[in-house]
Amino acid sequence: MSNDPLHGITLKAILEKLVEYYGFDTLGELIKIKCFNENPTINSSLTFLRKTEWARKKVEELYVRSLKKFDAK
C-alpha cells in the first residue's frame, strides 16, 4: 500500500473535492491562477491544470494539506 495520499486519485477527484470544500472563490485566493478566478468550471480548470505542471502541483499540495479538514467536516 502506498503512503502517497495522491496515489490512485484522479486530478478531477482532487479538484472536485477542493471545489466542494472551498468553492472557486476561496480556491482562487489560495492559488492565484486565472482558471479559478475567471468563469471557473471544473472542466476548464482541468484542461489548464493538465497542461500546467506548476499549477497542478499547487493544487495537489493544497489537497494534501486539506485532507485533515475534509475528514473533520
C-alpha positions in Angstrom: 0.0 0.0 0.0 1.3 3.4 -0.9 1.8 6.2 1.7 1.3 8.8 -1.0 -2.1 10.5 -0.3 -2.4 11.2 -4.1 -1.9 7.6 -5.1 -4.9 6.3 -7.1 -6.8 9.6 -7.1 -7.5 11.5 -10.3 -6.9 15.2 -10.8 -10.7 15.5 -11.4 -11.5 14.0 -8.0 -8.9 16.2 -6.3 -10.3 19.3 -7.9 -14.0 18.3 -7.2 -13.2 17.8 -3.5 -11.4 21.2 -3.3 -14.2 23.0 -5.0 -16.8 21.2 -2.8 -14.9 22.2 0.3 -13.5 25.7 -0.5 -15.5 26.8 -3.6 -13.9 28.5 -6.5 -13.8 31.9 -4.8 -11.6 30.7 -1.9 -9.6 28.4 -4.2 -8.8 31.5 -6.4 -7.5 33.3 -3.3 -5.4 30.3 -2.1 -4.0 29.5 -5.5 -3.7 32.6 -7.8 -4.5 31.1 -11.2 -6.8 32.5 -13.8 -8.9 29.3 -14.2 -10.1 29.6 -10.6 -10.9 33.4 -10.8 -12.4 34.0 -14.3 -15.5 32.0 -15.2 -14.3 28.9 -13.4 -15.6 25.4 -14.2 -14.3 22.0 -13.3 -13.7 21.2 -17.0 -11.8 24.4 -17.9 -9.7 24.1 -14.7 -8.9 20.5 -15.5 -7.8 21.5 -19.0 -5.5 24.1 -17.6 -4.1 22.0 -14.8 -3.4 19.1 -17.1 -1.2 21.3 -19.3 0.4 23.3 -16.5 2.7 21.3 -14.2 3.4 24.1 -11.6 -0.3 24.9 -11.2 -1.2 21.2 -10.8 1.5 20.8 -8.1 0.0 23.7 -6.2 -3.5 22.1 -6.4 -2.1 18.7 -5.3 -0.2 20.3 -2.4 -3.3 22.2 -1.2 -5.3 18.9 -1.4 -2.8 17.1 0.7 -2.7 19.9 3.3 -6.5 19.9 3.3 -7.1 16.2 3.9 -7.4 16.6 7.7 -10.0 19.3 7.2 -12.0 17.1 4.8 -12.1 14.4 7.4 -13.2 16.7 10.1 -16.1 18.1 8.2 
